[in-house]
Amino acid sequence: ATNLKEHKQLADVLRQQAEAGRMIGAICAAPMVLGTMGLLQGRRATCYPGVEHTLHGAEYTGQLVTVDGNIITGEGPAAAFPYAYTLLAMLVGHDKAEEIQIAMRYKHLMAEGS
């Protein structure tokens, strides 16, 4: 994430995405890139614990996944599946995302874990 934060072309693409209102996603420590660019100003966001100080101007939620408008952030490695299914639901709809969760046995896994 530190290297990504210094990558000028990535910053240019992220700014273009933000200006166009397109989806932007970051998980684990990567939300620091959005925070240091000012893209999280006035937004709700999550990230890996201990990195929240880099979310400049954001309200840190501590949730596995946080969606605020077109920005989707995830907490860390354990959030990979919930994060991916949140993105999937936003891209193809809740019903299709749920169908895939069932087919991939994610729903079954979560039911056993409760």
N, C-alpha and C positions, 0 to 999 in steps of 0.2 A: 504494500500500500504506500509505503514511503517513496518507492521508485515511481509508482503511478502518479503520485502527487507532483513529481518533478517533470513529468512528461508533457511537453508543450502541445503536441498534436492531440493528446487525449483531452487536455484542458479545452482546446478549441472545439472539439467535437461535443464535449459536455455542455459548453456554453451554447452552441448551436441547438442542441437538443432542448436545453432549458428555454431558450428564446422561442422555440417552436412549440413548446408545451408538450413535447414528446416524453415518453417514459424514460426514467433514469433509475438504474438500480445499483446498489452497492451493499455488500455483505461483509461481515467480520470487521476488519480494520479499515476497509476501503471507504466507508462513509467519511473518513477523515479527508479524503480528496474533495468530496462535495463540500464539507464544512470549511476547509481552508480556502475554497474558491468563493465562498459566500452563498452557495446555492441552497444552503439549509436555513438561511436567515428567516426567522419567523415560522419555521416548519417544525413538525414533530419528527423525530428520527431515533433510530437505535443503532448500536454498534457493539463491538466486542468490549466487555467491561474493562475499564482503564483507559479507553481511547475517547471516552465521551467529552473530554476537555477540548477535543479538536473539532467538535460539532458547532463551531462558532455561530451563535445566534439561534440555535435550535433548542427545542425542548426535548431532552433525552427521555425516552420512554422506558428503556430497559426491557422492552418486549422482544419476543423472538423475531417478529416481523412488524414493521410499522409502515403503513401506507399514508402518505400525505399528498393528495393530489396526484401528480405524475411522478413523485419520488417514492421509491420503495427501498427500504433499508432492512437489513437482517443482522441479527446479533452475532452469530458466529457459526462454527462448523456444525453444531447441533441443530441449527436453524435451517440447514440446507434444504431439507425436504419441505417444511412449511413455507419457506421462502419461494422455492421453485413452484409449488402448487398455487401460491398467491399470484405469482407472475403469470402462470398458466391460465388461471381463472380470469385475469385481467385481459389476456390476449385472445382466448378462445371461448370464454364464458364459464360460469360456475358449473353447469351441468357436465360439460365435456371434461373439465378438470377433475370433477368428482368421479366420472367414469374411468379416467386414467388412474386416479388414486386407488380405486377398487381393483382395477386390472393389475396394478403393480403391487398389490397387497399392502399398501400403506394404510388404508382404512382398517384392515385386519390387525396390523401391527399396533396401531393406536388404540384399538378396542382392547387388545390384550394388555396393553400397558396401563390401562386405567383401573 
